[in-house]
Amino acid sequence: MVVFELSLIAQGFRAKH
């Protein structure tokens, strides 16, 4: 699912920032 992947990427991005 694209939404699931986006959620994971968003979490990783937010964690980095």
Backbone bond lengths (Angstrom), bond angles and torsions (degrees), N, CA, C in turn:
res aa  C-N    CA-C-N  psi(-1)  N-CA   C-N-CA  omega(-1)  CA-C   N-CA-C  phi
1 M - - - 1.475 - - 1.525 110.11 -
2 V 1.296 115.94 136.08 1.469 119.73 -179.50 1.526 110.44 -68.38
3 V 1.330 115.87 -38.46 1.470 119.54 -178.46 1.527 110.27 -60.45
4 F 1.321 115.72 -42.18 1.464 119.45 -179.21 1.521 110.55 -62.89
5 E 1.319 116.32 -44.48 1.469 120.30 -179.38 1.523 109.68 -64.53
6 L 1.321 116.10 -42.72 1.468 120.26 179.52 1.520 109.83 -61.16
7 S 1.330 116.29 -40.87 1.467 120.20 -179.81 1.526 110.24 -61.29
8 L 1.333 115.90 -44.79 1.464 120.01 -179.59 1.519 110.49 -64.55
9 I 1.313 117.03 -43.98 1.464 121.05 179.66 1.527 109.75 -63.23
10 A 1.331 116.31 -43.42 1.463 120.72 -179.69 1.522 109.81 -61.22
11 Q 1.321 117.15 -41.67 1.469 120.65 179.77 1.519 109.93 -63.12
12 G 1.315 116.86 -45.00 1.461 120.91 -179.81 1.517 110.33 -64.29
13 F 1.326 116.61 -41.10 1.465 120.45 -179.65 1.520 110.16 -63.89
14 R 1.327 116.04 -45.57 1.463 120.54 -179.42 1.527 110.02 -64.83
15 A 1.311 116.79 -37.17 1.471 120.32 -179.33 1.526 109.52 -65.45
16 K 1.336 116.03 -36.59 1.464 119.91 -178.96 1.526 110.24 -69.19
17 H 1.310 116.13 -39.69 1.463 120.42 -177.36 1.518 110.63 -74.78
